[in-house]
Structures are given as structure tokens and as C-alpha cells.
């Protein structure tokens, strides 16, 4: 059963609770959150009353209970998922990763009692929670999403956010003005999220421009590190980066088509220039590739083409975006803004709030 607060009251309370998390969530004003509801449901009042729909009226029905299964590498996604459920007024079951998420705990403590009662949190996932849920939202690896999809009855709403890979395209930037933004995109959250770029493709309006861009990007990665250091690495993560660096260091020694820039003994960041345009998956943790933009980028993406998350552009214009529509991302944005999607972003091509509600029509 949804709570007794109306949508506007919930929005005001949620906006106040999100104030300390603007660095993770971006601007979260009451006006902006209410605009998100209106954009997806057609009216900010669609959850509270009948609203005009064609020649009749309609009303959005929120799920009584939503199960959120969130991952530990993207706390902002966990908060966004929980906030979507609270905006709808649903009861929210939040399955946290082992060890929890301090950001989620702090956010819940800032909620008023009326909304805090709509949240339950635990680090395991009992079958009883799946049975209780009317809708299930899952963030995680493809295997995690598929496994939970099999456990959720078909009649329940299921929204899965699995593995995605993002990239940037530098269409025209002879002054390297986008490098600072590219470093920010590739460094925030240590590339752990689906919006983190792994490769930047540079259109070579003059020969050697992509390699020069890689060198400037390396400088920008170091500059960003000084104000925002990378988090600690596991033994496995260190090994993956060390092995990759060794392989490319060996290749760069005898091949001018390859170059490597390494950010310190602590493996703070790595930039690799490679003339081969084939999309190369990064081991993450601020390891980014720079390649010349090929004539047929979708072909160069290979198997990654079906898993494109976001594509950043410079300059970010509709004309440039139209050139790369075949990549089928869920989002085009400017380089430097990849980690700051608006609340109205269609994550995975799905409208977050609209995908969770059902509609009942009234025809007087």
C-alpha cells in the first residue's frame, strides 16, 4: 500500500534528504524531481488523481512494494533507484552488497519518519522478499541480472541494468579543450559505472592528432588525480593493470603505432594510444584507451556494440550525434558530463518511473 503523503509532499522531503549527496546525484531540487515525475508520467499529479488522457482520464498506479538489488561499485545508482521508489510512494526493499553502502544508510537517516518506514535494508536476499515485491530493479553483472530474472515470476515488473560499456568521440577539438572533461569522465568512480568511458575515439583532421590527444589526456588525468585520488586497489585489480601495462610497454618499445603513459607507482591512471581502432575493453580503475576514429565505428565496436551505455561527444551537437546513431546508446552527452545524467535520463533506454507504474483509465 502506497504511503499517505501525496507526490509533492514526498518530493519536498526527498529533495531535503538528498542535499548532502549533490556530488553523487547532481542537482536534486524539489522542482527538478517534480519535473521528472511530470516528464515521465505526463503530469506531476498522475499518481494522486485522475488526469486528462486523450478524450478520457487516467491515473498511474505505483507498485505496493519494489525490490532494489544494487551493486557496491555505483552508490549513486543505488540512491537513484531508491529515490525512484520513494517518489512513487512504494514500499522499498533494498538488497545491499556485502558490507553495505554508507551512502544509502546516511540517506535513509535523513528521511522523515513517514518515508523511512517505507524502506527496509539487508545484505542478503531471502525468497520472501522476492515474493513480496510487485516490481524488481536489479543493478549488477549480466549473470546477476539473468539469475534474478529466473527467480522473479513473469507477472511481476522486472527492470534489469546489466553490463554496459561507454565511450567518447572527439569529432573536432584541435585545441584539446575536451581533455579535462575526458579525464573527469574516465576518473570519477574509478570507471566502475556503466557511464564510465573506456575508449576515446579522435577524428584525425590532421595526422597524429589522436596520439597528441592521448598525451594531453594523460596530463589531464594526472591533474584530476591531484584533486581526486583513486581509491585503493585489490590485489587482482593491481595484477590486471600491471599485466596490461607490461604488454603495451613491450609493444610501444618497437611499434610507433602504440604509446603508453603511466600514472605513478600506485597505478593511479593509465592512458594507452593504439592505432588499431578495434574497441578494447579496459580493466577499469582509470585505464583509458585513445584511438583514431575509424570510418565505420559500429564495425570497430565488435561484440561491444550491443552493450553501449553512453557516448560522449565534442562538440556535442545533434549533427554529430546523428552520425553515430547506429551505436544505439541510451544517452549522448558532452565530454565532461558523462557522470552527470539528468533525472529524466532513460537508463538503458527505459523511462525509470514510467516502467514501474501501471495505468487505469476512466471514461465518463
Secondary structure, 3 states (H helix, E strand, C coil): CCCCCCHHHHHHHHHHHCHHHHHHHCCCCHHHHHHHHHHHHCCCCCCCCCEEECCEEEEEECCCEEEEECCCCCHHHHHHHHHHHHHHCCEEEEECCCCCCHHHHHHHHHCCHHHHCCEEEECCCCHHHHHHCCEEEEECCHHHHHHHHHHCCCCCEEEEECCCEEEEEECCCCCCCCHHHHHHHHHHHHHCCCCCEEEEEECCCCCCHHHHHHHHHHHHHHHHHHHCCCCCCCHHHHHHHHHHHHHHHHHHHHCCCEEEEECCCCCCCEEEEECCCCCCCCCCCCEEEEEECCCCHHHHHHHHHHHEEEEEEECCCHHHHHHCHHHCCCEEEECCCCCCCCCCCCECCECCCCCCCEEEEECC
